[in-house]
Amino acid sequence: MNFTRVITIGVLFFLAGASPGVVGADDKSGHSKMDGGHEAATCRPSTGHYLHHLLKHSKEIGLTADQVSKLKAIQLDLNRTRIKTEADMQVSELELAVLTEDEKADLSAIETKAKERAMLEVGLQMAAIKAKRDAVSLLTPEQREKVTAEREKMMKEMGGMMGKGEKEKSEGEKKKHMGGMMKKGMMGGKSGDGDPSPAQPKEEESHQH
């Protein structure tokens, strides 16, 4: 590994550590992008998921037609920003890769390109934060309480489903183990440890007359 590559990797690790992973949580988690897909229960809800949740449960939350219209506009703007920024990030990554492979490339140019890519990510991160704040500001205190209640209900349902799955898995493993033990015990002429069972002594033959 040449000196230039070592320096470049160090710069990238520094930038990655300096920028928090909000984009990863808000806008780059597969279906948790602006389409509002579900994330793991341990992850912080994404802005896209939050907007999707508000629109999906608009009746339960009690949103007005004007609120729904404004939320859709926020969602659309965030989608546009995400698509454009992710495209710019991909281009920046390609350009950075070319610079990295060029041993004659100046280290300052590599650092500039790496920072450019990082700032694009920060910009997307801030757009997501602003969008969520704008969405929350549209809600009344009562509506915010309903949103919290709906989310808590959803999390409990998800937790119950996960617990049920673990229980079924445990029971399945137990049945599999018992089945294996029964099969082992039914194998002809073998004891529990797999060794042949001792042969039964034969009856002594009668003495010849």
C-alpha positions in Angstrom: 0.0 0.0 0.0 1.6 3.3 -1.0 1.8 6.4 1.1 -0.9 8.3 -0.8 -3.5 5.5 -0.2 -2.6 5.4 3.5 -3.2 9.2 3.8 -6.4 9.0 1.9 -7.9 6.3 4.0 -6.9 8.2 7.1 -8.7 11.3 5.8 -11.8 9.3 5.0 -11.9 7.7 8.4 -11.5 11.1 10.1 -14.4 12.6 8.1 -16.6 9.6 8.7 -16.0 9.8 12.4 -16.5 13.6 12.5 -19.9 13.5 10.8 -22.8 11.9 12.8 -24.7 9.1 11.2 -28.0 10.8 11.0 -28.2 10.4 7.2 -27.8 6.7 7.7 -30.7 6.7 10.1 -32.8 9.3 8.3 -32.3 8.7 4.6 -30.1 5.8 3.7 -31.6 2.7 5.4 -33.1 0.9 2.5 -36.9 1.3 2.7 -36.5 3.8 5.5 -35.7 6.4 2.8 -38.5 8.8 2.0 -40.9 6.0 1.1 -41.6 5.5 4.8 -40.6 1.8 5.2 -40.2 0.3 8.6 -36.9 0.3 10.4 -35.7 -2.0 13.1 -37.1 -1.3 16.5 -33.7 -0.3 17.8 -33.2 2.4 15.1 -34.2 6.0 15.5 -37.3 6.6 13.3 -36.4 8.3 10.0 -37.8 11.6 8.8 -39.3 9.9 5.8 -41.0 7.3 8.0 -42.3 10.0 10.3 -43.9 11.9 7.4 -45.3 8.7 6.0 -46.7 7.8 9.5 -48.4 11.2 9.8 -50.0 10.9 6.3 -51.1 7.3 6.7 -52.8 8.0 10.1 -54.1 11.4 9.3 -57.6 10.6 10.3 -56.6 9.0 13.6 -54.4 12.0 14.4 -57.1 14.5 13.3 -55.1 16.3 10.6 -56.9 18.9 8.5 -56.9 19.0 4.7 -54.5 22.0 4.9 -52.1 20.1 7.2 -52.1 17.1 4.9 -51.4 19.3 1.9 -48.5 21.0 3.6 -47.0 17.7 4.8 -47.1 16.3 1.3 -45.3 19.3 0.1 -42.6 18.8 2.8 -42.3 15.2 1.8 -42.0 16.0 -1.9 -39.3 18.6 -1.3 -37.3 16.2 0.9 -37.6 13.5 -1.8 -36.2 15.9 -4.4 -33.3 16.9 -2.1 -32.5 13.3 -1.3 -32.5 12.2 -5.0 -30.4 15.1 -6.2 -27.9 14.9 -3.2 -27.4 11.1 -3.5 -26.7 11.5 -7.2 -24.1 14.2 -6.5 -22.6 12.0 -3.7 -22.1 9.1 -6.2 -20.4 11.4 -8.7 -18.2 12.7 -5.9 -17.3 9.2 -4.8 -16.3 8.3 -8.4 -14.1 11.4 -8.7 -12.5 10.6 -5.3 -11.8 7.0 -6.4 -10.0 8.3 -9.5 -7.9 10.7 -7.5 -7.0 8.0 -5.0 -5.8 5.6 -7.7 -3.6 8.4 -9.2 -0.3 8.3 -7.3 0.6 11.7 -8.7 -2.6 13.3 -7.4 -2.0 16.1 -4.9 -3.0 15.2 -1.3 -4.8 18.5 -0.9 -6.9 17.7 -4.0 -7.9 14.4 -2.5 -8.7 16.0 0.9 -10.9 18.6 -0.9 -12.8 16.0 -2.7 -13.3 13.9 0.4 -14.6 17.0 2.3 -16.9 17.8 -0.6 -18.5 14.4 -0.4 -18.8 14.7 3.4 -20.5 18.1 3.1 -23.1 16.7 0.7 -24.0 14.2 3.3 -24.2 16.9 6.0 -26.5 18.9 3.7 -28.8 15.9 3.3 -28.7 15.4 7.0 -29.7 18.9 7.7 -32.5 18.8 5.1 -34.0 15.8 6.9 -33.8 17.5 10.3 -35.4 20.7 9.0 -38.2 18.7 7.2 -39.1 17.0 10.5 -39.1 20.2 12.4 -41.3 21.8 9.8 -43.7 18.8 10.0 -43.9 18.9 13.8 -44.5 22.6 13.8 -47.7 22.0 11.8 -49.2 19.9 14.6 -51.2 21.0 17.6 -50.2 19.8 21.0 -53.2 17.3 21.0 -52.1 16.0 17.6 -48.6 15.5 18.8 -49.8 13.4 21.7 -51.8 11.3 19.3 -48.8 10.8 17.1 -46.8 9.6 20.2 -49.6 7.3 21.2 -49.8 5.8 17.7 -46.1 5.2 17.6 -45.9 3.6 21.0 -48.8 1.3 20.0 -46.9 0.3 16.8 -43.7 -0.3 18.8 -45.5 -2.6 21.2 -47.0 -4.6 18.4 -43.6 -5.0 16.8 -42.1 -6.0 20.1 -44.9 -8.6 20.6 -44.3 -10.0 17.1 -40.5 -10.3 17.8 -41.1 -12.0 21.1 -43.5 -14.5 19.5 -41.0 -15.3 16.8 -38.3 -16.0 19.4 -40.6 -18.2 21.4 -41.6 -20.2 18.3 -37.9 -20.6 17.3 -37.0 -21.8 20.8 -39.9 -24.4 20.8 -38.8 -25.5 17.3 -35.3 -26.1 18.5 -36.5 -28.0 21.5 -38.7 -30.3 19.3 -35.8 -30.8 16.9 -33.5 -31.8 19.8 -36.1 -34.2 21.3 -36.7 -35.7 17.8 -33.0 -36.3 17.5 -32.8 -38.0 20.9 -35.7 -40.3 20.0 -34.1 -41.2 16.7 -30.8 -41.9 18.3 -32.5 -44.1 20.9 -34.4 -46.1 18.3 -31.2 -46.9 16.3 -30.8 -50.7 16.3 -28.4 -52.0 18.9 -27.0 -48.7 20.0 -27.0 -47.1 23.4 -27.5 -43.4 24.2 -23.9 -42.5 23.6 -23.8 -44.1 20.1 -21.7 -47.1 21.1 -23.0 -50.6 20.5 -24.9 -52.0 23.5 -23.2 -54.9 25.1 -24.3 -58.2 23.7 -26.6 -60.2 25.8 -24.9 -63.3 27.2 -26.1 -66.5 25.6 -27.6 -69.2 27.7 -25.1 -71.9 28.5 -25.5 -74.9 26.4 -26.5 -78.0 28.2 -23.7 -80.5 29.1 -23.3 -83.2 26.7 -24.2 -86.6 28.1 
